[in-house]
Amino acid sequence: MKYMLLVCGDDTADASGMTPVEPWVEDLGERHVRLHGHRLALPAQAVTVRVRDGEVLRSDGPFAETKEYVAGFDILECDGIEEAVEAAARHPVATIGAMEVRPFWDDEDAETRIRALDAELTRAAGERDVDRMAACYAPDVLTYTKGRDHQGADALRKSMEELFAGVTGPVLREVLDLRVHVDESVAFGHALVRLRATRTDGTPIDDTLHITTGYRDIGLRWLIAHEHISLHTEERS
């Protein structure tokens, strides 16, 4: 389960004796507990925004006058709240400030959504539906296939249309292996995909492709932002 760790500093505390944060970051990173994090600028550089009766009210500084402020954040992946609390207690800032540990909102995990996106791509290819296939990609997608690169959704769509113009019937896309690694708003996938179709001259296409994919979370869904396709040369048994 993922937890947001809010690192709350205290501007009245003496931090001169605080131990460095780097060993904590390295240890949790090596154990794959800490996924991401960063320091934040001081509250004096903050801007607070409110909207009242349609008017945007902007003020410099933090939203509340307090000696404690959010100095940074870390995203942890732990088996439960006790492990997250133990990690928070080991953070050096915990000795002079406070650490707020808050679980992420329970939602469908990112890998499940990415695998659903890949399944949609497979179904759309089988139905020769260019619109549905293109909808799986980001507008600024960059793809490489057969020594050619395609920049943007329009170029990708043209490539798909050329593929369907050269074959009859469905394009069968069989995912032999798909491995996904997710890191917050980006993810990477490595797959072996068998592609079968029949050219308009009657000759068959039966290729196994090695596909490396970069995904981007746009907020409501994941899309393919980068795709590299090469012919897999190892013979199938």
C-alpha positions, 0 to 999 in steps of 0.5 A: 500500500502507498503512503504519503509522508509529509515532512514537517519542519519547525522554524523554531527548532535547532537543526544543527545537530540533525543527522543527514537525510541521505542515508535514510533515502538510500536505505529505503530506496535500496529496499524499494520502500521509498518510491519518490520524494523531494524537498520543498522551498521555504514557506516564504516562497509559497503562494496561497490561492483561494476563490471566493464568489468567483474572484481569485484571491492570491496571497504570498506565503503559506496558507496558515501562520504556524511554526511548523511547515511542510518541508518535503514529501516522500512516497512510500510503499509498505505492507501496512501502516506500522511499517510506514510509521517505522520508516517515518520515525527513522527520518532525521526531521522526526527528531526536530519536527513532525512526520505526517503519514497518510495512506493514498486513496484506495483505488485500482492500482496502476499496473492493472490499468496499464494491462487493461490499456494493452488489452484494449489495444489488442481488441482494437487491432483485431477489429481494425479500429484505428480510432480506438487504437490511436486513443491508447496513445498520447498526442505527442507520442514518439514511436519507432518501428522498422527503422522509422520513427513517428512523432505525434498522433497524426503520424502514428495514425497514418502508420496504422492506416498503412498497416490495415491497407496492406492486409485483409481481415483482422490483425491478431495481436497476441501478448506472449509476455508483458512486464510492467514497472510503475513509478508514480506518473510514469511506467515502463513495459517490456513485452513479446507480442506475436502479430499475425495477419494476411497481406492483400496478396495472400501471403501471411504475416507472422512476426514476434515483436519485442516492444518497449513501451513508456506510459504516462499517467495523465490523471484520469488514465494511462496513455502510451507516450513512447513505443519502440518495436523491433523484430524478435529474432529468437525462434519460437519452440 
